[in-house]
Amino acid sequence: MRQRGEAPVRIANCSGFYGDRLSAAREMVEGGPIDFLTGDYLAELTLLILWKARQKDPTAGYAVTFLRQLEEVLGTCLERGIRIVTNAGGLNPAGMAMRVRQICDRLGLQARVMHIEGDDLLPRLPSLLEREPLAHMDTGQPLREAGIQPVAANAYLGAWGIVEALEAGADIVVCPRVTDASLVVGPAAWWYGWKRDDWDRLAGAVAAGHIIECGAQATGGNYAFFQEVPGLEHPGFPIAEVAEDGSSVITKHPGTGGLVSVGTVTAQLLYEIGEARYLNPDVVTRFDTIRLEQDGPDRVRVWGTRGEPAPATTKVCINYVGGYRNSVTFVLTGLDIEEKADLALRSLFAGIGGREAFEQVDVQLIRTDRPDPPSNELASALLRVTVKDRDPAKVGRAFSNAAIELALANYPGFYVTAPPGSEDAYGVYWPALVPRSEVQEVVVTDDGRTIPVAQPPAGEASAPVEAPAPVRAPRGPTVRVPLGLVFGARSGDKGGNANVGVWARSDAGYAWLAEFLTEDRLRDLVPEARPLRVTRVLLPNLRAVNFVIHGLLGEGVAASTRQDPQAKSLGEYLRARVVELPARLLADVPEPAASQNA
C-alpha cells in the first residue's frame, strides 16, 4: 500500500457517463496499480433523468450502475488501499451512501463511506431569487421573469469537499453534482496537501481531470483518426499520474486496447469547452497554457498549465419540464421527394387542426437519397416531424394516429420508421450563476457528523499568457480535399450551445488552420450556424482552434429536436467538407493503420 505523498498519485477513471462499460471498474482495479478509482456519471441531461426516476421512487435519484461495479471491486480496493471517489450520488448522495453501506454489510467488509451535500439549491430557490437574478447565461433573462417552475437546481461543487472527506478518513466518497474534473483535483490536492491558492497545481489537475473524465475518449474512443487506434473494439480506460507540481502523465494499463497519444489527449482537451479561461469552482484553468508531449508509448505528459484564482461565482444547473412532445418520421422514396414531403405535411396537419394548434412544430427533411440509387435504402429520404405543447393530449396519440392514418391514402411508397408513440415529457436546461457564498457545502461522515467546506480564497489573476511565435501559413499550389484528411476535430454540447474544436498535427498546419478557419468560414462550412453567433478561440500550444456555436441546440439536449441533439457528430461533419488545402500540408496525412501498428 502506497503512502500519501508518494509521487505520482495514480488516479484511474472507470466511467464517462451513466451507462458506460460495466466491466471498466474491475478492469481498472485488476489491470495494474492505482491509488484512486473515480467514475463520472453525471451530465446536464443525466440530472433530468435522475429527477424522473425520483418521481417514481423517492429513494432513487442516483446512478445505480455504480453499485453493480462497486460489488465487483470493493474487497480488492479495501485490501489494496484504493480509495473510491464518484459523483454517482446524483440527486440523492445520502441514499447512494446508504446503499453502499448495505453492500459493505452484505459482503462482510468494513469501509468508511462519506458523502457530500450542498449542491441542491431547489429548496432555497424562492429566498435565493430575492437576492440573485439567476439569469440565463446565454439569453440574460432573469429566472423570476421566465414563468417556469424548476424541478432541479444544482450548483457545481468543487474539489475541497472531497479533500475534507478524505482527510476525515473516507474510503469511499459519494459526491453529488461536483464538476467532472473535481474527481481528480480532490484526490490530488489531498494526496499532496495542496493549499486552496495553489492555483497552478490545481489548474494542472483540472486539465488532467478534464482529459480522463470521459473515459475511453482519452484512449482513442471517438477519435477522428480512429484508423490509427489498435484494439478499439475494447479500449482501456485512462489513468492520470499526477505529480506534486500539478503536471501529469495520461496513460492506461499495459496490454489494453486503445491509444494514448498527443492527438487523443488533444481531442479530449477540446471536448465541450468554450473560452481559453476554463472556469472551475476552485480555479480558472488557462487552456491556452497547456502543453503536451509524448512521453513514451501510451504516455502523454501534460505540463505548463497556469491557473488563476477561483471565480466569485459557480454555475447552477436548473432544469424544468418544458412540456410534451412527439415525433414521427416518414420515409420518402424515389422520385419527387419534395412534393411527397409537402403532401405528407399538408395531409398530416389538415387532420389535427393545422400547425397553429401546437406551441412548436419542427420539420426536417433529411435528404439521404441518391440519383439512380443502387439500392432501395439509398433511394430514401427522411421527413421528421416533431410537435411540442404543454397539453399532452395534443401531442400524444392524436398526433401519431393522424400520421398513421395516412398510410394507405397518401404519397406512394408510404411507411414510417417506427410504430406510433405516445407523448413524452421533455426538460429544458437553464444555466445560471450564483455567488459561491450562497453554496453551503458540507461533508457528512459515516457517523453522521457534518464538516463545513470552506470556499477558496480570493486572489489576483496571473500575468498575461505569452502566445508562441507565429508560424507563417504555407502557400503554393492547393488541392480540393476534405478538411478532415489533415485535421482532427471533436465536438459536443454545452447546454443550448455546441462546441467544435479542430486541431492540426504540425505547426505549419496550425498556422494555415488559424488563418483559414475563421468564424465566417465556419458559417460557410456549417450552414446551420449562419444565423447564429459564433465565437472562436485560438489555442496555439495545442495547435487548435475552438468554436462555440451559440443556440445551435436550442434549449438544451433534452429539448433539442436535432437528429444529433448533443452535437457529437458536428466535428465529423465539418471534417467532411471539401476545402482548398495547400498541397504541402498533405504531408500531415497519417499513415495507414497497418504501417502504424506494424
PyMOL commands that set and color helices and strands:
alter all, ss='L'
color gray80, all
select helices_A, chain A and resi 24-30+44-56+64-80+93-107+122-129+143-145+160-167+182-192+199-212+215-219+226-228+262-269+337-350+355-357+377-379+392-395+397-404+436-438+483-485+507-516+519-525+527-529+540-542+570-576+583-588+593-596
alter helices_A, ss='H'
color red, helices_A
select strands_A, chain A and resi 9-13+36-39+83-86+113-117+150-155+172-174+238-242+248-252+277-279+284-286+291-294+300-303+306-308+313-333+360-366+380-389+415-416+424-435+442-444+450-452+478-482+488-494+497-503+534-539+544-549+578-582
alter strands_A, ss='S'
color yellow, strands_A
deselect
rebuild
show_as cartoon
